[in-house]
Amino acid sequence: MKPRLLITEDDFENQKLLTVFLTKYFNVDLCDSADSFYELLHKERYDIIVMDISIRGNKNGLDLTRELRNNPDYSNIPIVCYTAHAFNRDRINALDAGCDVYISKPTDIYVLLNELMNLLKRKGKMLIDGSLAGSYATT
């Protein structure tokens, strides 16, 4: 069974790229705002989240991350910050908000995949069978 991944991303081109690539490894849901994020979060149980900092609406990805970390129902979901905010202060802010991993865009898509897989393993949430887990490239 594939892990369930929620991608929070507001850029249409990035949405397409992430969805097409990561669907091979995950059951992927996509949202672009805080409203759609919470709508999906209440419908599904996610194994991991990819969170952009800039999203539509009145909250950003760091606001959502802080809210998740303060909610016992969701506080253990691993979160990868995947963002174009590339300054060191952005990395610090993302990690301080509760993101487990920070990756700045642009980056090789396999870097993101490897971080997702490694984070799932570290958190004990690896659901992919052995044959699929070994099929992604490492960098």
C-alpha positions in Angstrom: 0.0 0.0 0.0 1.4 3.4 -0.9 1.7 6.1 1.7 -0.8 9.0 1.5 0.8 12.3 0.7 -0.8 15.8 0.9 0.9 18.4 -1.3 0.2 22.0 -0.3 1.3 24.0 -3.3 -0.3 27.0 -5.1 1.8 27.1 -8.3 0.0 25.2 -11.1 3.2 24.1 -12.8 4.7 22.8 -9.6 1.4 21.0 -8.8 1.5 19.2 -12.1 5.2 18.2 -11.8 4.8 17.0 -8.2 1.6 15.1 -8.8 2.8 13.4 -12.0 6.2 12.4 -10.4 5.1 11.4 -6.9 1.9 9.5 -7.9 4.2 6.5 -8.7 5.2 6.3 -5.0 2.3 7.9 -3.1 -1.4 8.3 -3.1 -1.4 12.0 -3.7 -3.9 14.7 -2.8 -3.3 18.3 -3.7 -4.4 21.6 -2.2 -3.5 25.3 -2.7 -4.9 27.1 0.3 -5.5 26.8 4.0 -9.2 26.2 3.4 -8.6 23.3 1.0 -5.9 22.0 3.2 -8.2 21.6 6.2 -11.0 20.2 4.0 -8.7 17.4 2.9 -7.0 16.9 6.3 -10.4 16.2 7.8 -11.4 13.7 5.1 -8.2 11.6 4.9 -5.4 10.3 7.1 -2.0 11.5 5.7 1.3 9.8 6.3 3.3 12.8 5.2 2.9 16.4 3.9 4.8 18.5 1.4 4.2 22.1 2.5 5.0 25.3 0.5 5.3 28.5 2.5 3.4 30.6 0.0 -0.1 29.4 -0.5 -3.5 31.1 -1.3 -5.6 32.6 1.4 -5.1 34.2 4.8 -2.6 31.7 6.2 0.8 30.5 4.9 2.4 27.1 5.1 4.2 27.9 8.2 1.0 28.9 9.9 -0.5 25.6 8.9 2.5 23.7 10.2 2.4 25.5 13.6 -1.3 24.6 13.9 -0.6 21.0 13.0 2.2 20.8 15.6 -0.1 22.2 18.3 -2.9 19.7 17.5 -2.4 16.2 19.1 -4.5 14.6 16.2 -2.0 15.8 13.6 1.2 16.7 15.5 3.1 13.5 14.4 2.6 13.8 10.7 6.0 14.4 9.0 6.2 17.7 7.1 8.6 18.6 4.3 8.8 22.3 3.6 9.4 22.6 -0.2 9.5 26.2 -1.1 11.0 28.9 -3.2 11.8 30.9 -0.1 15.5 30.2 -0.1 17.1 32.5 2.4 18.7 31.0 5.6 16.0 32.8 7.7 13.3 30.9 5.7 15.0 27.6 6.5 15.2 28.6 10.2 11.5 29.8 10.2 10.4 26.5 8.6 12.2 24.4 11.1 11.1 26.5 14.0 7.5 26.2 12.8 7.8 22.4 13.0 8.8 21.2 9.6 11.0 18.1 9.8 12.9 18.9 6.6 13.4 22.1 4.6 14.2 22.0 0.8 14.4 25.1 -1.3 13.2 25.2 -4.9 14.4 24.6 -7.5 15.9 21.3 -6.7 16.2 17.9 -8.3 12.9 16.1 -7.8 14.8 13.0 -6.6 16.1 15.1 -3.7 12.5 15.6 -2.6 11.6 12.0 -3.1 14.6 10.8 -1.1 13.8 13.2 1.7 10.1 12.0 1.8 11.2 8.3 1.8 13.9 8.9 4.5 11.5 10.9 6.7 8.8 8.2 6.4 11.4 5.6 7.5 12.7 7.7 10.4 9.1 8.3 11.6 8.3 4.6 11.3 5.6 5.2 8.7 7.1 3.4 5.8 4.2 1.6 4.1 5.8 0.9 0.7 6.8 -2.7 0.1 10.5 -3.5 -0.4 10.3 -3.7 -4.2 8.9 -0.2 -4.6 11.1 1.3 -1.8 14.2 0.4 -3.7 13.0 1.7 -7.0 13.7 5.3 -6.5 17.1 7.0 -7.3 19.4 8.2 -4.6 21.5 11.3 -4.8 
